Amino acid sequence: MLGTVYRRSWLIGAVVSLAISAATGVVSVSLAQTPDYAAIVAAPDRSDADRQADQRRQPAKMLAFTGVQAGMKVLDMEASAGYSTELLARAVGPTGTVYAQDSAAVIERFVKDKFDIRAQKPAMKNVVHVVRNFDDPIPPDVSGLDLITFFFAYHDITYMEVDRAAMNRKMFAALKPGGFLIIADHSAKPGDGINVAKTLHRIEESTLKQEIEAAGFKLVAEADFLRHPEDPRDAKVFQPAVPNDEFVLKYQKPKSEKSM
């Protein structure tokens, strides 16, 4: 009975609080802005190929970890064929924007027309395809980003002719204070560094952390939903005998220079 009274009191208080907020013109919309990530993943117009990828990517958990919300400005680094770009576009909705970055060389060699085909879907109307080199990935008129995602591709950059330090500084500069960088990749064994990036498509977690943090980013959270300690991390990530061990990191641009 006490629990019922408490819940009713909380509900009445919440309603009164909202009414007062509305009267003063100050209304919190954080709840309204948080999408239903499971519903986004379950959308009936998503492709069968994407649903197959869902089995290993766990997109609902990934979206929740990013904290992406309606109306956000998001940069998706090395968007490739746009699997993650589309999910982010659905999450930010028509009031948000997703910038899908890739280099001309990667598009020509690997992506071909896959992104352009996906871009014709209604869910992609709020996506801007950004074809720029990785060490200068952000258009000069784009700033104040809420979120940057870099999924399973940082290792690729390490064997390209890319100034990664410059790339990381550009990402840092493009984020608004308090904005987030979510980065995920395939884990290499301790001591491997970037030496197996081209052969096994893996990168040592500590190596990636050092490079990202050198740009000023602060690690604020780590997720384990793609961790697989049974992975010996000595084989290519394509068609693995056991699920790949993958790390997922959340970095933040400090809200003020004092916190840097």
C-alpha positions, -999 to 999 in steps of 0.1 A, spaced: 0 0 0 28 23 9 44 16 -25 11 25 -43 8 57 -24 44 66 -32 39 59 -69 7 80 -70 24 108 -52 54 107 -76 30 108 -105 10 137 -92 42 156 -84 55 149 -119 23 162 -135 24 193 -114 60 199 -122 53 196 -159 24 220 -156 46 245 -138 73 241 -164 49 246 -192 35 277 -176 70 292 -174 79 281 -209 106 258 -197 98 222 -206 122 193 -204 120 173 -236 147 147 -229 122 119 -226 105 129 -258 139 130 -276 150 96 -267 140 72 -295 127 37 -291 159 19 -302 144 -15 -304 116 -2 -326 142 14 -349 160 -19 -353 126 -37 -359 114 -12 -386 98 -33 -413 115 -14 -441 150 -23 -431 168 -47 -455 173 -85 -449 210 -79 -452 210 -54 -424 190 -78 -402 216 -104 -408 243 -79 -397 222 -71 -366 229 -106 -352 266 -98 -347 263 -60 -343 236 -57 -316 224 -23 -329 198 -16 -302 225 -19 -275 249 2 -296 224 29 -302 215 30 -265 252 33 -256 257 62 -280 228 81 -264 217 93 -299 186 114 -297 161 131 -320 173 164 -334 210 156 -330 238 165 -354 259 133 -359 290 124 -379 294 88 -389 331 82 -398 338 58 -426 302 52 -432 309 26 -459 276 11 -473 257 30 -446 245 3 -422 251 24 -391 243 56 -409 208 45 -416 202 35 -380 215 68 -367 193 87 -393 163 69 -380 172 78 -344 178 115 -350 147 118 -371 136 146 -395 149 173 -371 184 159 -370 212 154 -394 237 127 -400 269 134 -419 281 102 -435 319 105 -442 341 84 -464 370 90 -487 368 89 -524 394 61 -525 375 39 -502 342 45 -521 359 37 -554 376 6 -542 351 -10 -518 318 8 -514 310 13 -551 273 23 -554 261 6 -522 257 38 -502 240 56 -531 215 28 -534 208 30 -497 205 68 -498 174 65 -519 154 51 -489 131 75 -471 149 69 -439 180 85 -454 165 119 -462 183 136 -433 217 122 -443 245 142 -460 271 121 -478 305 137 -470 333 125 -494 365 138 -478 399 125 -468 401 110 -434 427 135 -421 403 163 -430 369 146 -427 346 174 -417 333 202 -440 344 237 -428 308 248 -423 300 219 -400 306 224 -363 289 219 -329 283 182 -335 265 163 -307 280 129 -316 306 112 -337 306 75 -344 335 55 -357 325 18 -360 349 -10 -368 371 11 -391 398 29 -371 421 -1 -377 417 5 -415 429 40 -412 462 29 -396 475 13 -429 463 41 -451 483 73 -458 464 92 -432 476 116 -405 456 101 -377 466 127 -352 453 154 -375 421 134 -380 415 130 -343 421 167 -337 396 176 -364 370 153 -348 376 169 -314 373 204 -328 340 196 -346 323 183 -315 305 207 -292 318 209 -256 303 179 -239 298 161 -272 306 124 -275 328 101 -297 317 65 -298 344 42 -312 343 4 -316 367 -20 -332 380 -55 -334 404 -63 -306 440 -74 -312 462 -92 -286 483 -72 -262 515 -61 -280 501 -62 -315 495 -25 -317 486 -17 -353 508 -44 -367 479 -68 -376 455 -41 -388 458 -49 -425 462 -87 -421 437 -95 -393 417 -63 -393 422 -58 -356 438 -31 -334 451 -33 -299 427 -14 -276 454 4 -257 470 17 -289 437 32 -301 430 47 -267 464 64 -266 458 80 -301 423 92 -293 432 106 -259 462 124 -273 436 147 -291 420 157 -258 391 132 -256 383 118 -221 372 82 -217 339 82 -199 324 47 -204 332 13 -219 307 -14 -230 310 -51 -229 281 -63 -250 304 -72 -279 331 -87 -258 341 -124 -264 370 -135 -242 369 -169 -259 383 -152 -291 421 -160 -293 424 -128 -314 448 -144 -338 426 -148 -369 410 -125 -395 377 -111 -383 358 -122 -415 338 -155 -410 354 -162 -375 353 -196 -359 342 -179 -327 326 -145 -323 352 -116 -325 362 -99 -294 353 -62 -299 356 -32 -277 332 -2 -275 344 31 -260 326 63 -252 348 95 -252 337 130 -244 350 164 -253 353 182 -220 326 207 -213 351 234 -205 388 240 -209 392 238 -171 383 201 -173 409 193 -199 
